[in-house]
Amino acid sequence: MEKYELIIVGAGYAGLAAACQLQGRGVLVLERHGAILEKKRASLGLMLPWGERPQHNGRKLFFPGLDLVVEEGLVARYRRLELRVGEESIQLPIDVLLVDESRLKGALLKKALAAGARLVTTNPVRRLVQEGRVVRVVAETDFQARVVIGADGALGQSARLLGQEREYQRVLYAREIIVGRLELDEHRLLLHAGNSGVMIIALSEGERCRVLALQIAGAREQPSDLRKELEDFIDRRGGDRVQESWTAMVPLYLPQEPVCRPEFVLTGDAAAAWGVAGIGGALAAGMLAGQVGSRLLAASQFAAADYRRQWRRATGLGASAWLGRAIIWLLLRQDKLKKAVELMRSISGRVSRRGVNKLREGSDAPAQGS
């Protein structure tokens, strides 16, 4: 049986970020998949404004908390959100980055290996067994560790084997396509709500465009034909041929407090609101888990309490939980969404007209001293 100080289950964003924090600790990272860099998330590659946020210069990204540079990592930046419901629309300010996920994961993996981590792929974990002050990890080969960090997702074995069964809510169905051309503003995200309960997110990334169709349904409900919804949207926007296509089915769970014990830490999607941490949230969660894991190895009595206290601030869990509820509300109550957009347009119009009137009054006023 191979023995390690700490074992990380899962080589996604959270798992690799945790490994980067454990320099010289004799860390083993176990991943059930073989192709780490090609694994996709239902995130479109977007980094929302919470969690670990990078600085950027041109297309270069720098993550201060990880001391990580990602060359050619920034694909695009979006400053406006256009929310459209039928013929009504409104624009809102945002700050969202589109990143090259393969380059980001590649830089993370290189950093983790340089920190001394050992990576073993295609090695699914079957059981976690606590034996006194150590944990036995049963996989293709048995391993032993003083601390285990579970970063293998909301449906991963870590959460399941630790008995962290979360209350299941609904299913998020997603279908993403990449097209060569679409009538879109390159600095604007388009969020379009149709009449069928399907939400479409569209964005431009240079010479091609990404379009994502989302729908939330109950376990026994039949979702709409997302492929047809996308085809109709592309036809209306003068889209080019489809270059790539990808589908996903993401279970949504009620939020819960993160789990941290003297021998176990759950992080990333396994503890995130609705089971989806996002890229920035997963990176921040993994960094925090790695730091706490190091303290658990040092037998800190306060590591678990500190982990729970810092979790929300580090990962933006409060914001992501709010966004998760907002997206679910948008997807389920699109009849109310149209009225909300009409109201926001009305308020925005009144504010704009008031500003114009003030400018006119100022220009019509006599000059001082005349």
Backbone torsions as a table, in degrees:
resi	resn	phi	psi	omega
1	MET	NA	125.1	179.6
2	GLU	-78.8	137.6	-176.2
3	LYS	-116.1	136.6	178.8
4	TYR	-135.5	158.2	173.8
5	GLU	-70.1	-42.4	-175.5
6	LEU	-144.5	137.0	177.9
7	ILE	-119.9	133.0	176.3
8	ILE	-108.4	125.5	178.4
9	VAL	-98.5	109.3	-179.3
10	GLY	112.6	127.1	-178.8
11	ALA	-114.0	41.1	172.3
12	GLY	-86.1	-159.3	-179.0
13	TYR	-60.7	-46.0	-176.9
14	ALA	-67.2	-44.3	-178.6
15	GLY	-63.7	-44.7	-179.8
16	LEU	-69.4	-37.7	177.4
17	ALA	-63.8	-37.2	176.7
18	ALA	-64.6	-42.4	-179.6
19	ALA	-62.6	-32.6	179.9
20	CYS	-66.3	-22.0	-178.2
21	GLN	-88.7	-1.3	-170.8
22	LEU	-118.2	52.7	-179.5
23	GLN	-57.3	124.4	175.0
24	GLY	69.6	19.7	-176.1
25	ARG	-95.8	1.4	-178.9
26	GLY	66.2	60.0	-173.0
27	VAL	-99.1	138.5	172.7
28	LEU	-112.8	131.1	176.7
29	VAL	-112.2	120.6	-179.8
30	LEU	-106.6	129.8	-179.4
31	GLU	-130.6	130.7	-176.8
32	ARG	-76.5	-23.8	179.3
33	HIS	-92.1	163.1	178.2
34	GLY	-96.4	-36.8	-176.2
35	ALA	-97.7	90.8	-176.5
36	ILE	-70.5	-44.3	-173.0
37	LEU	-71.7	-20.8	-177.1
38	GLU	-94.3	-6.2	-179.9
39	LYS	-64.4	135.2	-177.3
40	LYS	-111.6	153.7	175.2
41	ARG	-116.7	159.7	176.4
42	ALA	-82.5	59.5	-174.5
43	SER	-131.0	-6.0	-176.7
44	LEU	64.0	8.0	-175.1
45	GLY	77.9	15.9	-177.2
46	LEU	-90.0	137.6	173.1
47	MET	-107.1	110.8	-179.5
48	LEU	-81.7	162.1	-170.9
49	PRO	-76.7	56.4	168.6
50	TRP	-156.9	174.2	-174.8
51	GLY	75.0	-151.7	178.7
52	GLU	-79.0	115.3	-177.6
53	ARG	-108.9	130.1	-179.0
54	PRO	-86.6	156.2	164.5
55	GLN	-86.3	157.3	-179.5
56	HIS	-144.1	144.8	177.8
57	ASN	-136.9	106.7	-171.0
58	GLY	66.4	-124.9	178.2
59	ARG	-100.6	3.3	179.9
60	LYS	-86.0	134.2	176.4
61	LEU	-109.1	143.2	174.8
62	PHE	-132.7	122.3	178.2
63	PHE	-101.5	103.9	-174.8
64	PRO	-59.7	-42.8	-177.6
65	GLY	-63.3	-29.3	179.5
66	LEU	-98.1	-7.8	-172.1
67	ASP	50.5	48.8	-171.2
68	LEU	-120.5	127.7	175.5
69	VAL	-107.2	131.3	177.9
70	VAL	-119.4	103.7	178.7
71	GLU	-68.7	137.2	179.0
72	GLU	56.2	31.3	-174.9
73	GLY	-85.3	-23.1	-178.4
74	LEU	-92.1	123.4	179.0
75	VAL	-93.3	-45.5	-177.7
76	ALA	-161.2	162.9	176.7
77	ARG	-131.1	136.1	-176.9
78	TYR	-118.7	130.8	-176.3
79	ARG	-113.4	-9.2	-178.7
80	ARG	-133.4	142.9	173.8
81	LEU	-115.1	123.9	174.8
82	GLU	-102.3	113.3	178.4
83	LEU	-99.2	117.3	-174.8
84	ARG	-122.7	130.3	175.5
85	VAL	-130.8	107.5	-175.9
86	GLY	62.7	-124.5	178.9
87	GLU	-91.7	-8.3	-179.3
88	GLU	-89.6	143.2	177.9
89	SER	-153.1	157.4	176.5
90	ILE	-148.6	148.8	179.3
91	GLN	-111.2	137.3	-177.9
92	LEU	-129.1	146.5	178.2
93	PRO	-74.3	139.3	176.0
94	ILE	-142.6	172.6	171.7
95	ASP	-143.4	92.6	-174.5
96	VAL	-124.6	136.8	179.1
97	LEU	-107.9	141.0	171.6
98	LEU	-105.1	120.7	-174.7
99	VAL	-113.0	156.4	173.5
100	ASP	-82.6	103.9	-173.1
101	GLU	-64.2	-37.2	-179.9
102	SER	-64.1	-42.5	178.8
103	ARG	-67.7	-39.2	179.0
104	LEU	-64.7	-45.8	179.1
105	LYS	-65.8	-38.0	178.2
106	GLY	-61.7	-42.2	178.4
107	ALA	-67.0	-38.7	177.2
108	LEU	-63.3	-45.0	-179.0
109	LEU	-62.3	-44.1	178.9
110	LYS	-60.9	-42.1	179.7
111	LYS	-65.1	-42.0	-179.6
112	ALA	-65.0	-42.7	179.4
113	LEU	-66.6	-37.5	177.4
114	ALA	-65.4	-27.5	178.0
115	ALA	-78.0	-3.5	176.5
116	GLY	103.3	5.0	179.9
117	ALA	-73.1	148.9	173.5
118	ARG	-109.2	131.0	-177.7
119	LEU	-108.9	130.2	174.9
120	VAL	-125.1	117.3	-178.6
121	THR	-100.0	173.9	-177.4
122	THR	46.6	46.4	-176.9
123	ASN	-136.9	78.0	-177.5
124	PRO	-68.1	137.9	177.5
125	VAL	-82.1	131.3	-178.6
126	ARG	-102.1	-35.5	-177.3
127	ARG	-151.2	151.4	168.9
128	LEU	-121.1	124.7	-175.9
129	VAL	-126.3	119.6	177.1
130	GLN	-82.4	125.6	-179.3
131	GLU	-126.2	89.1	-176.2
132	GLY	70.5	-121.9	-178.8
133	ARG	-97.5	10.3	177.7
134	VAL	-126.1	166.1	180.0
135	VAL	-122.4	131.1	174.7
136	ARG	-95.8	126.6	179.9
137	VAL	-105.0	113.6	-176.9
138	VAL	-95.0	113.2	178.1
139	ALA	-135.4	-148.3	174.3
140	GLU	-59.1	-35.5	172.5
141	THR	-125.4	147.4	177.4
142	ASP	-80.8	139.0	176.9
143	PHE	-128.0	163.2	178.4
144	GLN	-134.2	140.4	-179.9
145	ALA	-147.8	155.3	174.1
146	ARG	-77.4	-32.6	-179.1
147	VAL	-138.2	140.9	175.6
148	VAL	-121.3	131.0	173.1
149	ILE	-106.7	118.6	179.6
150	GLY	-91.4	110.5	-178.8
151	ALA	-130.7	39.1	-175.1
152	ASP	-109.5	24.5	170.3
153	GLY	92.9	168.2	-178.6
154	ALA	-64.4	-28.6	178.4
155	LEU	-99.2	7.9	-176.7
156	GLY	-72.6	166.6	-178.8
157	GLN	-68.6	-29.3	-176.8
158	SER	-60.2	-52.4	-179.7
159	ALA	-64.5	-40.3	-177.9
160	ARG	-66.6	-44.3	-176.4
161	LEU	-74.3	-22.1	176.3
162	LEU	-87.3	2.8	177.1
163	GLY	77.9	19.8	-179.6
164	GLN	-91.3	66.3	178.9
165	GLU	-77.5	113.6	-177.6
166	ARG	-90.0	152.7	-178.2
167	GLU	-72.6	117.8	-177.2
168	TYR	-74.9	135.4	-178.2
169	GLN	-109.2	-75.9	-176.8
170	ARG	-143.3	-173.9	178.9
171	VAL	-122.2	132.7	174.1
172	LEU	-96.8	115.1	176.6
173	TYR	-94.7	133.4	-177.1
174	ALA	-135.8	142.4	172.2
175	ARG	-138.7	123.7	-177.1
176	GLU	-116.0	139.8	175.3
177	ILE	-134.1	157.8	174.2
178	ILE	-120.7	127.4	-179.8
179	VAL	-120.8	159.5	-176.4
180	GLY	-78.9	-25.7	-177.8
181	ARG	-152.4	144.4	177.5
182	LEU	-160.2	144.9	-179.6
183	GLU	-78.1	88.5	-177.8
184	LEU	-139.1	148.1	171.0
185	ASP	-75.0	129.1	-173.8
186	GLU	-69.4	-15.9	179.8
187	HIS	-108.7	16.6	-174.7
188	ARG	-130.8	135.4	171.7
189	LEU	-90.2	133.7	177.7
190	LEU	-106.1	124.8	176.1
191	LEU	-116.6	109.1	-172.7
192	HIS	-116.0	123.8	178.0
193	ALA	-102.7	119.2	178.4
194	GLY	-88.5	-172.5	-178.6
195	ASN	-89.9	-5.0	-174.5
196	SER	-101.5	9.7	-177.4
197	GLY	83.0	11.3	179.9
198	VAL	-102.9	132.4	175.5
199	MET	-105.0	132.8	180.0
200	ILE	-116.5	128.9	175.8
201	ILE	-111.4	127.1	-178.3
202	ALA	-130.1	141.0	179.8
203	LEU	-151.6	153.8	178.2
204	SER	-101.5	138.5	176.0
205	GLU	-133.3	70.5	179.4
206	GLY	81.5	-117.4	-174.8
207	GLU	-87.8	2.9	178.3
208	ARG	-142.3	170.0	-178.2
209	CYS	-130.4	147.5	175.0
210	ARG	-109.5	139.7	177.2
211	VAL	-133.8	130.3	-178.1
212	LEU	-125.0	126.3	174.8
213	ALA	-102.5	131.5	-178.1
214	LEU	-125.8	142.4	172.4
215	GLN	-150.6	137.8	177.5
216	ILE	-106.8	131.5	-179.4
217	ALA	-141.2	160.2	175.1
218	GLY	-73.4	170.9	-176.1
219	ALA	-60.9	-30.9	-177.1
220	ARG	-105.3	6.0	179.6
221	GLU	-90.0	144.8	179.1
222	GLN	-93.0	119.6	-179.6
223	PRO	-71.4	165.1	176.9
224	SER	-69.8	168.8	176.0
225	ASP	-78.7	94.0	-175.5
226	LEU	-65.1	-29.8	178.3
227	ARG	-63.4	-45.1	179.3
228	LYS	-66.0	-39.6	177.7
229	GLU	-59.0	-42.1	179.3
230	LEU	-67.6	-42.3	179.5
231	GLU	-61.1	-42.3	178.5
232	ASP	-63.9	-42.2	179.8
233	PHE	-63.4	-43.0	-179.1
234	ILE	-65.7	-41.2	178.6
235	ASP	-60.1	-42.5	-178.9
236	ARG	-67.4	-27.4	-177.0
237	ARG	-99.8	10.7	178.5
238	GLY	66.7	41.8	-175.8
239	GLY	-74.3	155.9	177.3
240	ASP	-90.4	-172.5	-178.6
241	ARG	-65.9	151.7	178.2
242	VAL	-76.5	125.9	-179.2
243	GLN	-94.5	-38.6	-179.9
244	GLU	-141.6	156.0	178.2
245	SER	-145.0	144.2	-176.6
246	TRP	-152.8	139.0	-179.2
247	THR	-124.5	155.7	178.7
248	ALA	-152.0	153.8	174.9
249	MET	-131.8	110.3	-172.1
250	VAL	-111.9	112.5	175.2
251	PRO	-67.2	142.1	178.8
252	LEU	-111.4	135.7	-176.4
253	TYR	-125.0	158.1	173.8
254	LEU	-65.9	141.8	177.0
255	PRO	-61.9	150.6	175.6
256	GLN	-146.4	163.8	179.1
257	GLU	-70.3	143.6	179.6
258	PRO	-65.3	153.3	-176.6
259	VAL	-102.7	127.9	175.6
260	CYS	-144.6	119.3	177.5
261	ARG	-125.2	171.9	-179.6
262	PRO	-58.2	-24.5	-178.0
263	GLU	-115.5	-10.8	-174.1
264	PHE	-134.3	142.2	170.8
265	VAL	-135.8	127.5	172.9
266	LEU	-101.8	137.2	-176.1
267	THR	-147.9	177.5	179.0
268	GLY	66.9	-144.1	-179.3
269	ASP	-60.5	-25.9	-177.4
270	ALA	-61.3	-23.5	-178.8
271	ALA	-125.3	3.7	-174.8
272	ALA	-78.5	161.7	175.7
273	ALA	-60.9	129.1	179.9
274	TRP	63.1	8.4	178.0
275	GLY	81.6	12.3	179.8
276	VAL	-134.5	112.3	-176.2
277	ALA	-88.8	-22.7	-171.2
278	GLY	78.1	165.5	-175.4
279	ILE	-66.4	-52.0	-179.6
280	GLY	-62.7	-40.3	178.3
281	GLY	-65.5	-40.0	179.4
282	ALA	-66.2	-40.7	178.3
283	LEU	-63.0	-46.9	-179.8
284	ALA	-64.4	-40.5	179.2
285	ALA	-63.7	-43.0	179.0
286	GLY	-64.7	-41.5	177.4
287	MET	-59.0	-46.2	-179.7
288	LEU	-64.3	-41.9	179.7
289	ALA	-63.3	-39.1	178.1
290	GLY	-64.1	-42.0	178.5
291	GLN	-64.8	-42.2	179.5
292	VAL	-69.2	-37.5	176.9
293	GLY	-59.4	-39.7	177.2
294	SER	-64.0	-38.0	178.6
295	ARG	-70.7	-34.7	176.8
296	LEU	-65.1	-36.5	176.6
297	LEU	-64.2	-29.0	177.9
298	ALA	-87.4	8.7	176.8
299	ALA	63.6	36.1	176.6
300	SER	-67.7	133.5	179.7
301	GLN	-82.1	-12.7	-173.9
302	PHE	-109.4	-0.2	-174.3
303	ALA	-61.0	-44.4	-176.9
304	ALA	-64.7	-45.9	-179.8
305	ALA	-65.1	-39.5	178.7
306	ASP	-65.9	-36.7	179.7
307	TYR	-61.6	-47.0	-179.5
308	ARG	-65.4	-36.0	-177.8
309	ARG	-72.7	-36.9	-175.9
310	GLN	-86.0	-14.5	-172.1
311	TRP	-57.1	-51.8	-176.2
312	ARG	-63.1	-43.1	-178.9
313	ARG	-67.2	-41.7	-175.2
314	ALA	-70.5	-36.4	-172.5
315	THR	-104.7	-7.1	-175.3
316	GLY	68.5	33.3	-176.3
317	LEU	-60.0	-37.4	178.6
318	GLY	-60.9	-43.8	179.7
319	ALA	-67.0	-43.1	-177.5
320	SER	-69.3	-33.6	176.1
321	ALA	-65.5	-41.0	177.3
322	TRP	-63.1	-43.6	-179.5
323	LEU	-64.9	-39.9	178.7
324	GLY	-60.0	-44.3	177.4
325	ARG	-64.8	-38.2	-179.2
326	ALA	-65.5	-42.8	179.8
327	ILE	-64.8	-43.0	178.4
328	ILE	-61.9	-41.7	178.1
329	TRP	-62.0	-43.2	179.9
330	LEU	-62.1	-41.0	-177.2
331	LEU	-73.7	-32.3	-175.9
332	LEU	-92.4	-26.6	-173.9
333	ARG	-124.1	56.4	-178.3
334	GLN	-71.7	-16.7	173.4
335	ASP	-66.0	-34.9	177.6
336	LYS	-78.2	-27.9	-176.4
337	LEU	-62.7	-40.4	-179.2
338	LYS	-60.6	-42.7	178.8
339	LYS	-65.4	-36.7	178.7
340	ALA	-65.0	-41.4	178.9
341	VAL	-65.9	-42.2	177.4
342	GLU	-59.3	-41.9	179.6
343	LEU	-65.2	-45.0	-180.0
344	MET	-63.3	-39.3	177.5
345	ARG	-63.2	-40.9	-179.7
346	SER	-64.0	-45.4	179.2
347	ILE	-64.1	-45.0	180.0
348	SER	-61.5	-41.5	179.7
349	GLY	-63.8	-41.1	-179.5
350	ARG	-65.4	-41.5	179.0
351	VAL	-63.3	-43.9	-179.2
352	SER	-64.2	-43.7	-179.6
353	ARG	-63.5	-37.0	179.2
354	ARG	-63.5	-41.5	178.8
355	GLY	-65.0	-40.8	178.7
356	VAL	-63.6	-42.5	179.8
357	ASN	-62.2	-38.4	179.3
358	LYS	-65.5	-40.6	177.9
359	LEU	-62.5	-41.5	179.5
360	ARG	-64.6	-41.4	178.8
361	GLU	-61.9	-38.7	179.5
362	GLY	-66.7	-39.2	-179.2
363	SER	-72.0	-26.8	-178.8
364	ASP	-85.2	-15.9	-177.1
365	ALA	-70.4	146.4	179.0
366	PRO	-68.5	146.8	-179.4
367	ALA	-68.1	147.7	179.6
368	GLN	-65.0	133.6	175.4
369	GLY	88.1	0.1	-179.3
370	SER	-82.0	NA	NA
